[in-house]
Amino acid sequence: MSEFENIMSMTETQLPLPPIELRWGGPRYRDDGEYIRSGVMNVRRLEAQCELSKESRVLDVGCGPGRLLTGIIHHLGGIRRYVGMDVYEPAIEWLQNNVAPETPSASFHHLAFHNARYNPKGSARTVALPKPEEFDCIVLFSVFSHMVLNDIGLYLPFLKSVLAPAGKIYLTVFVEDGVEPETENPTDYHRDWKGPLHCVRLNRQVFEALLAENQLQVERFEYRHTNDGQSSYVLGHHGKKFTARVVNS
Ligand SMILES: C[S@@+](CC[C@H](N)C(=O)[O-])C[C@H]1O[C@@H](n2cnc3c(N)ncnc32)[C@H](O)[C@@H]1O
């Protein structure tokens, strides 16, 4: 099938929606309309900040049950390539059984990587794709917000290696100045946190030094504007020409 045919075969504006118990991110997503709207809002951000279009190849790391893909299909009607990966097996199984048959240009992969909250039995310390691919847009919505610095450090070389030369990474994370390098479930910070890795707050300079060590360049930073008070970054390959933009909400 050609890439064009792939796009056309994904012109469904509706995808099956995941059962409520698979929708992470709070009670707001129990409402189908709100769930879809939040996915579309993320797609609009990616259009504005990462040049996302129907022609893009997208890697959604920590895709959960595919909220971003739902937004893509509603807003763009299709996408050249979408790969979703997650450590939480029930979400990936649900996508493989319910969404993959509707979306030939998409595939979904379970990662055995350990995460105390989402994959406590996982033992892998490496991350990889089943076949070599590169992506124009790599997305991590509310994923590094549940990972410790050491694990983030294991992911960055992988993300860098699959990022197309002009590609962009969009990620959200809890970062602050003047705090410990990392704190799990900090008190008096936005809300009450419960259970392992509910919120991992990072020191901004430490996080940005890790990005620089991995030859990733910050192209945009927006402070505390998204879910639960997370900030967002847009990253590109180091050395690419760009105009940095810092937004203080
Ligand atoms: C709060 S949910 C966000 C899901 C999705 N990105 C969204 O915005 O709807 C966090 C997701 O990150 C996934 N996750 C956590 N650690 C991960 C890792 N090391 N690699 C890939 N996914 C991970 C979890 O399984 C979960 O699906």
The ligand as an ORCA input file, in Angstrom:
! r2SCAN-3c Opt
* xyz 0 1
  C      -0.552      9.817     32.619
  S      -0.438      8.580     31.431
  C      -0.471      9.540     29.925
  C      -0.959      8.738     28.735
  C      -0.978      9.501     27.411
  N       0.329     10.009     27.066
  C      -1.983     10.631     27.464
  O      -1.562     11.788     27.569
  O      -3.182     10.353     27.424
  C       1.259      8.072     31.525
  C       1.573      6.959     30.542
  O       2.995      6.777     30.468
  C       3.246      5.393     30.387
  N       4.639      5.146     30.805
  C       5.183      5.279     32.039
  N       6.493      4.965     32.010
  C       6.783      4.657     30.722
  C       7.965      4.267     30.050
  N       9.113      4.116     30.704
  N       7.899      4.038     28.716
  C       6.731      4.179     28.044
  N       5.571      4.526     28.625
  C       5.596      4.775     29.950
  C       2.198      4.795     31.331
  O       2.021      3.430     31.165
  C       0.970      5.622     30.956
  O       0.250      5.073     29.895
*
